[in-house]
């Protein structure tokens, strides 16, 4: 059954959320929980933790809707950014826990320990993600992969790749700009 | 902006910021820049269009996730849901004309967020109150239904023909027990009160509101079902204000707008209160 708020604009939904309307939050959830949960599943991989991340993202917009600033991007972008941050935190802590257990001999890993980005990038081979990245030169694609899927800072990426920090900053900017341009070329859009 | 991080340096970092790949001190400096620099916000929005592409296809959350979330909302919300899980929209076809917008499937009719996004004023008129953020656009056609009756200069006549100021009427409404009274609170500080009765008549008393710049004004809104109605333009230093609402107000919202008021909000959320 369609929601009564089905045709309500995102920005007005947030006004209603700010006024305490749970049905408005339900509509936000209806629209974007698929995107948020998809990203959480790809980054966290553990189904239960991904569900927890998804809930936390929407709980946060319920508690502090005023933190969403439409001039910094769409509501979908905001929710995905929240999901990414929380997911990477979990991946880092889980990875640290696993390394600690391995050091202590609590259990034998089934395979040699892998890096975080290897773990999550393997789950992110969806065709549209690959299409977005494959259009980039290696020098731009690799820093973006390591930062987004690996949760590394640009400084860490620079060290890992043996490049100056300024080079990595610049390549990330160019890569993202190229991805956005490709998006508008593919869809014939522009803004 | 931090002295340690010139603007040019922070602008260079916006791409890494969009990937959540900056250090904490850099993130704080960029947050500060974004609060005051519209170009930086626009640049970030463009980068986020790109990072959205990295999120990949939608995955429907398992049944029961909404119910679990609803149970965690606590008792702050004004309404019991009383509804089943909202149907989740999943972008099965990945066919997005606009990747930054909602990902509703065909026929859902949900709307794109970006085309009507309003650019909000960047600088907070309340220095030192970082918690204030732009208020989302009130996209409904909001009717400005109340003439601004700002300040105590306006004089009304009571039944006994004795003149009473808006201030006096408002103070009476706050105390008489015939009006419902709600508080507008920011950072645990009471900044204003609203008294209203069943007929829709009400008073706003904002004695603790901080004055705005001369080119700004407070504006009061009522959320009535699906509609957001302007209840009045209060001025930059409101004390007491009378308003009337034709419908049952579910919540009051106070925003900071450009002087003269607006038909739909372009400004920052100051406070809101639900009438649950």
Interface residues (C-beta under 8 A of the other chain):
Chain A: X1 X2 X3 X4 X5 X6 X7 X8 X9 X10 X11 X12 X14 X15 X16 X18 X19 X20 X21 X22 X23 X25 X26 X27 X29 X30 X31 X32 X33 X34 X35 X37 X38 X39 X41 X42 X47 X51 X54 X55 X58 X59 X62 X65 X66 X67 X68 X69 X70 X71 X72 X73 X74 X75 X76 X77 X80 X81 X84 X85 X88 X124 X126 X128 X129 X132 X133 X144 X147 X148 X149 X151 X152 X153 X154 X155 X157 X166 X168 X169 X170 X172 X173 X175 X176 X177 X179 X180 X183 X187 X189 X191
Chain B: X12 X13 X14 X15 X16 X18 X19 X20 X21 X22 X23 X34 X38 X41 X42 X44 X45 X46 X47 X48 X49 X50 X51 X52 X53 X54 X55 X56 X57 X58 X59 X60 X61 X62 X65 X66 X68 X69 X70 X72 X73 X76 X77 X78 X79 X80 X81 X83 X86 X87 X88 X89 X90 X91 X94 X96 X97 X98 X99 X100 X101 X102 X103 X104 X108 X109 X110 X111 X113 X114 X116 X117 X118 X119 X120 X122 X131 X132 X133 X134 X135 X136 X137 X138 X139 X140 X223 X226 X228 X250 X251 X253 X265 X269 X272 X274 X276
